Amino acid sequence: MIGLILAIIIALFGTVGSWATWVLACLGFVVGLLNVTGKETGRFLVASIAFIVTFNSLGAVFSVIPVIGAAIQSFFGLMVIFVAPATAVVAISSLISITKN
């Protein structure tokens, strides 16, 4: 929830800088490490892949809206920055688990 709220605030104020990218990426990394258990791994990976693809596409679609398009596109991009590290952590963890067996 913190990542979502932070992405909304950053997108609304239009101050997407390297600090925002780093904060969201670190939060996503923590989510991937702490919040996804073994039973949730498969569903999380499928959902996050769909999420990343969809939000990248929707960012391009909404970018043409005159007044709020840039903010919406920025929000979608920030959410991808938040979800991608969590997805990578869970995918790597899953690969390590598979290779152990």
C-alpha positions as CSV (number, residue, x, y, z in Angstrom):
1,M,0.0,0.0,0.0
2,I,2.9,2.4,0.7
3,G,4.2,1.9,-2.8
4,L,0.8,2.6,-4.3
5,I,0.3,5.7,-2.3
6,L,3.8,7.0,-2.9
7,A,3.4,6.4,-6.7
8,I,0.1,8.4,-6.7
9,I,1.7,11.3,-4.8
10,I,4.7,11.4,-7.0
11,A,2.7,11.2,-10.2
12,L,0.3,14.0,-9.1
13,F,3.1,16.4,-8.2
14,G,5.2,15.5,-11.3
15,T,8.5,15.3,-9.5
16,V,9.7,11.9,-10.8
17,G,13.4,11.9,-10.2
18,S,16.0,9.3,-9.5
19,W,15.1,9.4,-5.8
20,A,11.5,8.3,-6.5
21,T,12.8,5.5,-8.7
22,W,15.2,4.3,-6.0
23,V,12.6,4.5,-3.2
24,L,10.0,2.6,-5.2
25,A,12.5,0.0,-6.4
26,C,13.7,-0.6,-2.8
27,L,10.2,-0.9,-1.5
28,G,9.4,-3.4,-4.3
29,F,12.5,-5.4,-3.4
30,V,11.4,-5.6,0.2
31,V,7.9,-6.7,-0.8
32,G,9.5,-9.5,-2.9
33,L,11.6,-10.6,0.0
34,L,9.1,-10.4,2.8
35,N,5.6,-10.6,1.5
36,V,5.5,-13.5,-1.0
37,T,5.5,-17.0,0.4
38,G,6.2,-20.3,-1.3
39,K,2.5,-21.1,-2.0
40,E,1.9,-17.6,-3.5
41,T,4.9,-17.7,-5.9
42,G,3.2,-19.0,-9.0
43,R,0.2,-16.8,-8.8
44,F,2.3,-13.8,-7.9
45,L,4.6,-14.2,-10.9
46,V,1.7,-14.6,-13.3
47,A,-0.1,-11.6,-11.9
48,S,2.9,-9.4,-11.8
49,I,3.9,-10.2,-15.4
50,A,0.4,-9.4,-16.5
51,F,0.5,-6.2,-14.4
52,I,3.8,-5.1,-15.8
53,V,2.7,-5.7,-19.5
54,T,-0.7,-4.1,-18.9
55,F,0.6,-1.0,-17.1
56,N,3.3,-0.4,-19.7
57,S,0.7,-0.5,-22.5
58,L,-1.9,1.6,-20.6
59,G,0.7,4.2,-19.9
60,A,1.1,4.7,-23.7
61,V,-2.6,4.7,-24.2
62,F,-3.4,7.3,-21.5
63,S,-0.4,9.6,-22.4
64,V,-2.5,11.2,-25.2
65,I,-5.1,12.6,-22.8
66,P,-4.6,16.4,-22.7
67,V,-4.4,17.5,-19.1
68,I,-4.0,14.4,-17.0
69,G,-2.4,12.0,-19.5
70,A,1.2,12.7,-18.4
71,A,0.3,12.1,-14.7
72,I,-1.5,8.9,-15.5
73,Q,1.4,7.7,-17.6
74,S,3.8,8.6,-14.8
75,F,1.7,6.7,-12.3
76,F,1.7,3.6,-14.5
77,G,5.4,3.8,-15.0
78,L,6.1,4.2,-11.2
79,M,3.9,1.2,-10.4
80,V,6.0,-0.9,-12.9
81,I,9.1,0.4,-11.1
82,F,7.6,-0.8,-7.8
83,V,6.4,-4.2,-9.0
84,A,9.4,-5.2,-11.2
85,P,11.9,-5.7,-8.4
86,A,9.5,-7.7,-6.4
87,T,8.9,-9.9,-9.4
88,A,12.6,-10.3,-10.0
89,V,13.2,-11.3,-6.4
90,V,10.4,-13.9,-6.4
91,A,11.4,-15.3,-9.8
92,I,15.1,-15.7,-8.7
93,S,13.9,-17.3,-5.4
94,S,11.7,-19.7,-7.4
95,L,14.5,-20.6,-9.7
96,I,16.8,-21.3,-6.8
97,S,14.1,-23.5,-5.2
98,I,13.6,-25.4,-8.4
99,T,17.2,-26.1,-9.0
100,K,17.6,-27.4,-5.4
101,N,15.2,-30.2,-6.1
